[in-house]
């Protein structure tokens, strides 16, 4: 064999060998169709949930802003299938980094939603148990930051054909991504069982949103398991590890668990009422605070209304921040005289 042919064959081999992260060059038409459908489904669902969140969020409630930010960060990773420019791997990895931030933020939102069950004096849990849960939850969640950063770096190296470490870490991603919000779901199930006894179906009949919430939790866990199996079984894996619709469907239902009820779970249960042990275990429903309104007639055709927004309705306590004083916002109503 001539030296030039040997050198040429080696160059072709190296070029093929270093092409492991370019999934577009290895994907079939069916893989493109499936990936495009799943990304379009994810982006559409998250955009609708973002609009619903904006339409229902209240001023000053930090939890609502965190949920909206979680959705917006995740949306960006549903567009890489439609990009094919030079340096495309950097774009894919950058949006994947935002997706990991969304996963971490989802666990923070999950903690904010169950926090009242573990910090308030009237709680289902013993003070010592609640203290241990708070410390373990927040400490272990903080410990997931280094693995996430490491996997973000692996994303950049893999999809730019530099390193295959991503393939080895990808099956373990659910371990530093999902246990916290699953614990949140189990804590919610425990509270519902204690407060409503065996009448969970009565709770769903009373508030269908809880039925949607429970269904979304179960479906998200199912699709997360399917994504894990797809990364471990070569026959199901596909052209590139992680290019599958399962994690996208899991993400949709995971975000739906935050979006279907924007407030924390204790507030939602108190508003719902009807449980046999509800008031004994988590307290009575919050009494509505009528907002003071004063009307002053300044002229025959002009009425000035002063509306006071109650600062206690704002979720400042979970960050141990003193709430601001009540805000008075005047606005005018003009009417035509007959």
C-alpha positions in Angstrom: 0.0 0.0 0.0 1.3 3.4 -0.9 2.2 5.8 2.0 -0.3 8.4 0.7 -3.1 5.9 0.9 -2.1 4.9 4.4 -2.0 8.5 5.6 -5.4 9.2 3.9 -7.1 6.2 5.4 -5.8 7.2 8.9 -7.1 10.7 8.5 -10.5 9.4 7.4 -10.5 7.1 10.4 -9.7 9.9 12.8 -12.3 12.2 11.3 -14.9 9.5 11.7 -13.7 8.6 15.2 -13.9 12.2 16.4 -17.4 12.6 15.1 -19.2 11.0 18.0 -20.9 14.2 19.2 -22.3 15.3 15.8 -25.6 13.6 16.0 -27.0 15.4 12.9 -24.4 13.5 10.7 -25.5 10.2 12.1 -29.2 10.6 12.5 -31.7 9.0 10.2 -34.8 10.7 8.7 -37.0 9.0 11.4 -34.7 10.3 14.1 -34.9 13.9 12.8 -38.7 13.7 12.6 -39.0 12.3 16.2 -36.5 14.9 17.6 -38.2 17.8 15.8 -41.6 16.6 17.1 -40.5 16.2 20.7 -38.7 19.6 20.7 -41.7 21.4 19.2 -44.0 19.7 21.7 -41.7 20.8 24.6 -41.4 24.4 23.4 -45.1 24.8 22.7 -46.1 23.3 26.1 -43.6 25.5 28.0 -44.6 28.6 26.2 -48.3 28.0 27.0 -47.4 27.4 30.7 -45.3 30.6 30.7 -48.3 32.6 29.4 -50.6 31.0 32.0 -48.0 31.8 34.7 -47.8 35.5 33.6 -51.6 35.7 33.5 -52.0 34.4 37.1 -48.9 35.6 38.9 -49.3 38.3 41.6 -47.1 41.3 42.2 -44.5 40.8 44.8 -44.7 37.0 45.0 -41.2 35.7 44.4 -42.3 32.1 44.0 -44.3 33.0 40.8 -41.2 34.7 39.4 -39.1 31.6 40.0 -41.6 29.4 38.3 -41.6 31.7 35.2 -37.8 31.8 35.1 -37.7 28.0 35.3 -39.9 27.8 32.3 -38.0 30.3 30.2 -34.7 28.7 30.9 -36.0 25.3 29.8 -37.5 26.6 26.6 -34.1 27.5 25.0 -33.1 23.8 24.8 -35.9 23.0 22.5 -34.5 24.7 19.4 -31.1 22.9 18.7 -32.7 20.4 16.3 -33.4 23.3 13.9 -29.8 24.7 13.9 -27.1 23.5 11.5 -24.6 26.4 11.4 -20.8 26.1 12.0 -20.2 25.9 15.8 -23.6 24.4 16.3 -22.3 22.2 19.1 -21.6 25.3 21.2 -25.2 26.5 20.7 -26.5 23.1 21.8 -24.3 22.9 24.8 -25.1 26.5 25.9 -28.8 25.8 25.8 -28.2 22.6 27.7 -26.4 24.6 30.4 -29.6 26.7 30.8 -31.6 23.5 31.0 -29.5 22.3 34.0 -30.1 25.7 35.6 -33.8 25.1 35.1 -33.6 21.7 36.7 -31.8 23.2 39.8 -34.4 26.0 40.0 -37.2 23.4 39.8 -35.9 21.8 43.0 -35.8 25.2 44.7 -39.4 25.9 43.7 -40.3 22.4 45.1 -38.7 23.4 48.4 -40.6 26.7 48.6 -43.8 24.9 48.0 -43.4 22.4 50.8 -41.5 24.7 53.2 -44.5 25.8 55.2 -45.0 22.1 56.3 -41.6 22.1 57.9 -41.1 25.6 59.4 -44.4 26.7 60.8 -45.4 25.9 64.4 -48.6 24.1 63.4 -47.1 21.3 61.3 -47.7 17.6 60.7 -44.0 16.9 61.5 -42.1 17.1 64.8 -39.8 20.1 65.2 -36.7 17.8 65.3 -37.8 16.0 62.1 -38.6 19.2 60.3 -35.2 20.6 61.2 -33.4 17.6 59.9 -35.4 17.6 56.7 -34.6 21.3 56.1 -30.9 20.8 56.6 -30.7 17.6 54.6 -32.8 18.9 51.7 -30.9 22.2 51.3 -27.4 20.8 52.0 -27.7 17.9 49.5 -29.3 20.2 46.9 -26.3 22.6 47.3 -24.0 19.6 46.8 -25.5 19.0 43.3 -24.0 22.2 42.0 -20.5 20.7 41.3 -21.8 17.6 39.5 -24.1 19.8 37.4 -21.2 22.1 36.4 -19.1 19.1 35.6 -21.8 17.7 33.3 -22.2 21.1 31.7 -18.5 21.0 30.8 -18.9 17.4 29.5 -21.7 18.6 27.3 -19.5 21.2 25.7 -16.7 18.6 25.2 -18.9 15.9 23.9 -21.0 17.8 21.3 -17.8 19.5 20.0 -16.2 16.1 19.6 -13.5 16.5 22.3 -14.4 13.9 25.0 -16.8 11.1 25.5 -17.1 11.5 29.3 -20.7 12.7 28.8 -21.8 9.2 27.8 -20.5 7.8 31.1 -22.2 10.4 33.3 -25.5 10.8 31.4 -27.2 7.7 33.0 -26.5 9.1 36.5 -28.0 12.5 35.8 -31.4 11.7 37.5 -29.5 11.1 40.7 -28.5 14.8 41.0 -31.6 16.1 39.3 -34.8 14.4 40.5 -34.7 13.1 44.1 -35.6 16.5 45.7 -38.8 17.1 43.8 -39.8 13.5 44.1 -39.4 13.9 47.9 -41.6 17.0 47.6 -44.3 14.9 45.9 -44.0 12.2 48.6 -44.3 14.8 51.3 -47.4 16.2 49.6 -49.0 12.7 49.4 -48.3 12.2 53.1 -50.0 15.5 54.0 -53.0 14.7 51.8 -53.3 11.2 53.4 -53.1 12.7 56.9 -55.5 15.5 56.3 -58.0 13.8 54.0 -57.7 10.2 55.1 -58.9 7.8 52.4 -60.9 10.5 50.6 -58.2 11.4 48.1 -60.7 10.9 45.3 -63.1 13.2 47.1 -60.3 15.8 47.1 -59.8 15.3 43.4 -63.6 15.7 42.9 -63.6 18.8 45.0 -60.6 20.3 43.1 -59.7 18.7 39.7 -56.4 20.6 39.7 -55.2 18.2 42.3 -56.0 15.3 40.0 -54.0 17.0 37.2 -51.2 17.6 39.7 -51.0 13.9 40.8 -51.3 12.7 37.2 -48.4 15.0 36.1 -46.2 13.8 39.0 -46.8 10.1 38.0 -46.2 10.7 34.3 -43.0 12.7 34.9 -41.6 9.9 37.1 -42.5 7.3 34.4 -40.9 9.3 31.6 -37.8 9.9 33.7 -37.4 6.2 34.2 -37.8 5.6 30.5 -35.1 8.2 29.8 -32.8 6.4 32.2 -33.4 3.1 30.6 -32.9 4.6 27.1 -29.4 5.7 28.2 -28.5 2.3 29.7 -29.9 0.0 27.0 -28.0 0.3 23.7 -30.9 -1.0 21.6 -33.1 1.8 22.8 -30.4 4.6 23.1 -30.6 5.9 19.5 -27.9 7.6 17.5 -26.5 9.8 20.4 -27.1 9.5 24.1 -29.7 11.9 25.3 -31.3 12.5 21.9 -34.7 11.0 22.8 -38.2 12.3 23.5 -38.5 10.9 27.0 -36.7 13.5 29.0 -38.6 16.2 27.1 -41.9 14.7 28.1 -40.7 14.3 31.7 -39.7 18.0 31.7 -43.2 19.0 30.4 -45.0 17.2 33.2 -42.4 18.2 35.8 -43.0 21.9 34.9 -46.7 21.3 34.9 -46.5 20.3 38.6 -45.3 23.9 39.3 -47.6 25.6 36.9 -50.9 24.0 37.8 -50.7 25.5 41.3 -48.6 28.6 41.6 -48.8 29.0 45.4 -47.3 26.7 48.0 -49.1 23.5 48.8 -50.2 24.4 52.3 -51.9 27.6 51.1 -53.7 25.6 48.3 -54.9 22.9 50.8 -56.1 25.6 53.2 -58.1 27.3 50.5 -59.6 24.1 49.4 -60.7 22.9 52.8 -63.0 20.0 53.4 -60.5 17.6 54.9 -61.5 15.6 58.0 -58.2 16.5 59.9 -57.3 19.6 57.8 -57.7 22.4 60.4 -56.2 20.2 63.2 -53.1 19.4 61.3 -52.2 22.4 59.1 -54.5 25.1 60.4 -57.7 26.8 59.2 -58.0 28.4 55.8 -56.6 31.9 55.6 -59.2 34.5 56.2 -59.7 36.8 53.3 -58.3 40.3 54.0 -60.6 42.9 52.6 -58.5 45.6 51.1 -59.4 49.0 52.3 -60.8 51.3 49.7 -61.7 54.9 50.0 -63.5 57.0 47.5 -63.2 60.8 47.4 -65.3 62.9 45.2 -63.0 65.7 44.1 -65.4 67.2 41.5 -68.7 66.4 39.8 -67.1 64.3 37.1 -64.0 62.9 38.8 -63.8 60.2 41.5 -60.4 59.3 43.1 -60.1 55.8 44.5 -57.2 54.8 46.8 -56.5 51.0 46.9 -54.2 49.6 49.5 -52.3 46.4 48.6 -51.8 44.2 51.5 -48.0 43.4 51.9 -48.8 40.3 54.0 -50.0 38.5 50.9 -46.5 38.4 49.5 -44.1 35.5 49.9 -41.2 37.2 51.6 -41.0 35.0 54.6 -39.3 32.0 53.0 -36.1 34.1 52.5 -36.4 35.7 56.0 -36.9 39.1 54.5 -39.0 41.7 56.3 -42.0 42.5 54.2 -42.4 46.0 52.9 -45.0 48.3 54.2 -48.4 48.5 52.6 -48.5 50.2 49.3 -51.2 52.8 48.5 -51.7 53.3 44.8 -54.3 56.0 43.8 -56.0 55.9 40.5 -58.8 57.9 39.0 -62.1 57.1 37.5 -63.7 59.6 35.2 -67.4 59.6 34.2 -69.5 61.7 32.0 -72.2 63.8 33.5 -75.7 63.5 32.0 
